[in-house]
Amino acid sequence: MSEVLSEAAHIGQALLLLAAQTGLRVSEIIDLDRDSVMLGHGAHVRCVGKGRKERSTPLTKVAQQALRGWLNEPRKRGATALFPNTHGGKLSADGVQALLNKYVAKAREHCVPLRSKRVSPHVLRHSAAMELLQAGVDCSVIALWLGHEAMETTLTYLHAHLELKESALAKLKPYERAKAERFRPNDRLLEFLNAL
């Protein structure tokens, strides 16, 4: 029984870390095979995104460690899918959501603000984008990272990022209050106005 729990913990940790760190779409995560993950120097994951476009996303050391632990688990029925279901096939989107729900329920026990929030795999994608933005990564790089077709999609994160707006505001010079003086028109202006 402890082996099953260990396996469940490994798949959950690996899948959630991968999703949160890479910002992959749930469809991209589901389609990953074991050979999509390259560990070691230049560690990354290769996926096929929208429009059948292939891209590679780098992996942090923490994500590498979690994936290494998961890949060391015995394969289910010779599965080639990175995250297989109980029959060895590809995990479904509902399966990913169920796994996420399990860990969110545990997190809600300790994190009160999380109790009122709905967490989906897409929320993890948004979190990855916001983390990159907060780290100062350029929007064009974030667009490539997430596999966005149009830059406008990525720019929505800029609108959502209040801290970024506040730091831009802090860079502005404060307006100096001018002395409130009464306006005194010159003679030419008075002549013009009188002629009207």
C-alpha positions in Angstrom: 0.0 0.0 0.0 2.8 2.4 0.8 4.3 1.9 -2.7 0.9 3.0 -4.2 0.9 6.1 -2.0 4.5 6.8 -3.0 3.7 6.5 -6.7 0.6 8.7 -6.2 2.7 11.3 -4.4 5.4 11.2 -7.1 2.9 11.7 -10.0 1.1 14.5 -8.2 4.2 16.3 -7.3 5.8 15.9 -10.8 2.6 16.9 -12.6 1.8 19.9 -10.5 5.4 21.2 -10.5 5.6 20.8 -14.2 2.3 22.6 -14.8 3.1 25.5 -12.5 6.7 25.9 -13.6 6.3 25.5 -17.4 2.8 26.9 -17.9 1.9 24.1 -20.3 -1.7 23.8 -21.3 -3.5 20.7 -19.9 -3.7 19.2 -23.4 0.1 19.6 -23.8 0.7 17.9 -20.4 -1.6 15.0 -21.3 0.2 14.5 -24.6 3.7 14.3 -23.1 5.6 11.0 -23.4 8.4 9.9 -21.1 10.9 10.8 -23.9 9.5 14.4 -24.0 11.6 15.1 -20.8 15.3 15.9 -21.1 17.0 16.0 -17.7 20.6 17.1 -16.9 22.4 20.0 -18.5 19.9 22.1 -20.5 17.0 20.3 -18.9 13.7 20.9 -20.8 10.4 19.4 -21.8 9.3 19.2 -25.5 5.7 19.6 -26.3 3.4 20.0 -29.3 1.1 23.0 -28.8 -1.7 24.7 -30.7 -1.3 24.5 -34.4 0.9 21.4 -34.0 3.8 23.8 -33.2 6.6 22.2 -31.2 8.4 24.1 -28.4 10.8 23.4 -25.6 10.4 24.8 -22.2 13.3 24.8 -19.6 12.9 23.1 -16.3 13.9 24.3 -12.9 16.0 22.1 -10.6 13.0 21.5 -8.4 10.9 20.3 -11.4 13.8 18.2 -12.6 14.1 16.5 -9.2 10.3 15.8 -9.1 10.3 14.4 -12.7 13.4 12.3 -12.0 11.6 10.8 -9.0 8.5 10.1 -11.1 10.5 8.6 -14.0 12.2 6.3 -11.6 8.8 4.8 -10.6 8.0 1.5 -12.4 5.9 2.0 -15.5 2.2 1.1 -15.5 1.6 -1.6 -18.0 4.6 -0.4 -20.1 3.1 3.0 -20.4 4.9 5.5 -22.6 2.8 8.5 -21.5 4.6 10.7 -19.0 1.4 10.8 -16.8 -0.5 7.6 -17.5 -4.0 6.6 -16.2 -4.5 3.3 -14.3 -4.7 1.4 -17.6 -1.4 2.8 -18.9 -3.0 5.2 -21.4 -2.8 8.9 -21.4 -4.3 10.7 -18.4 -7.5 12.7 -19.3 -8.1 16.4 -18.6 -10.6 15.3 -15.9 -7.9 13.0 -14.4 -5.5 16.0 -14.2 -8.3 18.1 -12.6 -9.0 15.3 -10.1 -5.3 15.1 -9.1 -5.2 18.9 -8.8 -8.3 18.9 -6.6 -6.8 16.4 -4.3 -3.8 18.6 -3.6 -5.8 21.8 -3.5 -8.0 20.3 -0.8 -4.9 19.6 1.3 -3.6 23.1 0.7 -6.9 24.6 1.7 -6.5 23.2 5.2 -3.5 25.5 5.7 -4.2 28.4 3.3 -7.5 30.2 4.2 -7.6 32.5 1.1 -7.4 29.4 -1.1 -10.7 28.1 0.2 -12.7 30.6 -1.8 -10.8 30.1 -5.1 -11.3 27.6 -7.9 -8.0 26.2 -9.0 -7.7 24.6 -12.4 -4.8 23.6 -14.6 -5.3 26.8 -16.5 -4.8 28.8 -13.2 -1.4 27.1 -12.9 -0.7 28.3 -16.5 -1.6 31.9 -15.5 0.5 31.6 -12.4 3.5 30.6 -14.4 3.0 33.6 -16.7 2.6 36.0 -13.8 5.7 34.6 -12.1 7.7 35.2 -15.3 6.3 38.7 -15.6 7.1 39.5 -12.0 10.7 38.3 -12.5 11.1 40.9 -15.3 10.9 38.6 -18.2 10.0 40.4 -21.4 6.5 39.8 -22.8 7.8 38.5 -26.1 9.8 35.8 -24.2 6.7 34.9 -22.2 4.7 34.6 -25.4 7.2 32.1 -26.8 7.4 30.3 -23.4 3.6 29.8 -23.3 3.2 29.1 -27.1 0.9 32.1 -27.7 0.0 32.7 -31.3 -0.5 36.5 -30.8 1.4 38.9 -28.5 -2.0 40.4 -27.5 -2.8 37.2 -25.6 0.4 37.7 -23.5 -0.3 41.4 -22.9 -3.4 40.5 -20.9 -1.0 39.5 -18.1 0.4 43.1 -18.1 -3.1 44.4 -17.4 -3.5 42.0 -14.5 -0.2 42.8 -12.8 -0.8 45.6 -10.3 2.7 45.5 -8.9 4.1 46.2 -12.3 1.8 49.2 -12.7 2.8 50.5 -9.2 6.5 50.2 -10.0 6.0 52.2 -13.2 4.2 54.8 -11.2 7.1 55.0 -8.7 9.5 55.8 -11.6 7.6 58.9 -12.5 8.7 62.2 -11.1 6.2 63.6 -8.7 4.4 66.7 -10.0 5.4 69.8 -8.2 2.5 71.9 -7.1 2.7 75.2 -8.8 1.9 78.2 -6.8 -1.7 79.2 -7.3 -1.5 82.6 -8.9 -4.3 84.6 -10.3 -4.2 84.7 -14.1 -3.5 88.2 -15.4 -4.1 88.6 -19.2 -1.8 90.9 -21.1 -3.0 94.0 -23.0 -3.2 92.3 -26.4 -5.5 89.6 -25.0 -7.7 92.2 -23.3 -8.0 94.2 -26.6 -8.9 91.0 -28.5 -11.6 90.1 -26.0 -13.0 93.6 -26.0 -13.2 93.6 -29.8 -15.5 90.5 -29.7 
